[in-house]
């Protein structure tokens, strides 16, 4: 078995019907893992699972619904016998504009999905399996949790809190469970369309590596954190942004 061979292990990927979540499920399955893909819609979860080569199960489970989360975890254990990897990828951004213009509903939805759900699922998985057998948890944070940007401040605050939560859980759940996060930059996903769809060329030009990210770039990092290759890594946030957090690369480039 190679360090990234996940044969015999089982992963739950929350929020896996498209984008980074679906790419992560495909990558984990490609490494040999059994994969459970969740989505708010049972149909969407099943359709996503049908695209996976390998053992895959689609389960309708809203990330913030504790009963649905428990059902998904029980079904995973019944079907595959273990939960070795948890990818907390469900996310939302219903709030756009200055922080002080957001209402309580927008605040609550953002924090419930982006912060409470990862805590909920991690706690349930730890109690059901990982606390005794060990495992790896990967939270999908964002580069926005590490920088300051206009108009998406509430989303970024939720991701900054998720980065802190990742560190806290890494301490509380050690040594059995490793907890890490990824922090993608602008990636070609539906959630991030407002950041790239109308000006992809400009975003790419400002990125040191010359393009926006693809879901597969992030999925590769998730597979690394799920595997034994990262067996001595916990509490870390892996930034995958092509260098975007450093600012506009065009201001630095010179003719060589």
Secondary structure as UniProt FT lines:
FT   TURN            3..4
FT   TURN            7..8
FT   STRAND          10..14
FT   HELIX           19..30
FT   TURN            31..32
FT   STRAND          34..39
FT   HELIX           42..49
FT   TURN            50..51
FT   STRAND          56..60
FT   TURN            63..64
FT   HELIX           66..80
FT   STRAND          85..88
FT   HELIX           99..101
FT   HELIX           104..111
FT   HELIX           112..116
FT   HELIX           117..125
FT   HELIX           126..130
FT   HELIX           131..133
FT   STRAND          135..140
FT   HELIX           143..145
FT   HELIX           153..172
FT   TURN            173..176
FT   STRAND          177..184
FT   TURN            191..192
FT   HELIX           193..196
FT   TURN            197..198
FT   HELIX           200..206
FT   TURN            208..209
FT   HELIX           215..226
FT   HELIX           228..230
FT   TURN            231..232
FT   STRAND          237..240
FT   TURN            242..243
FT   HELIX           244..246
FT   HELIX           249..251
//
